[in-house]
Amino acid sequence: MTHVRHLLANKKSSLFTIGPDAPVLEAVRSMAEHGVGALLVMSGGELAGIVSERDYARKVVLHGRASADTPVAQIMSSPVITVAPETTVQHCMVLMTERRIRHLPVVEAGRVIGVVSIGDLVKSVIEEQQRTIEQLETYIHG
């Protein structure tokens, strides 16, 4: 069974963050620059929320707000659903499906150590299934 800790070990260790008072336009630019779909919103070293492309589309674009004038705090999702490094990939997938979210910050000892996305989880499941198939083929032909 694969745990979040294993996923983080195979990812770049960069955390992409933004402050709650930053304009949404800055958040969107940062997401585009880093090729990510969400940023952690940090306030005084603490996780205050998470802002995603979905938040932008639904809470800024659809409401006719101005990206340059709207602070991230007004559209971020909070409180944030987090997981521990020992959480299984399967449990993360259940959480994401039930809560309709695509990113989970990973927290250890009160500190954010990474983020896993639905893409990370799907990739892990596919790799695990491929290993199982290879083992079964070896067993059958062995």
Buried (B, 14 or more C-beta within 10 A) or exposed (E): EBBBBEBBEEEEEEBBBBBBEBBBBBBBEBBEEEEBBBBBBBEEEEBBBBBBBBBBEEBBEEEEBEBEEBBBBEBBBEEBBBBBBEBBBEBBBEBBEEEEBBBBBBBBEEEBBBBBBBEBBEBBBEEEEEEEEEEEEEEEEE
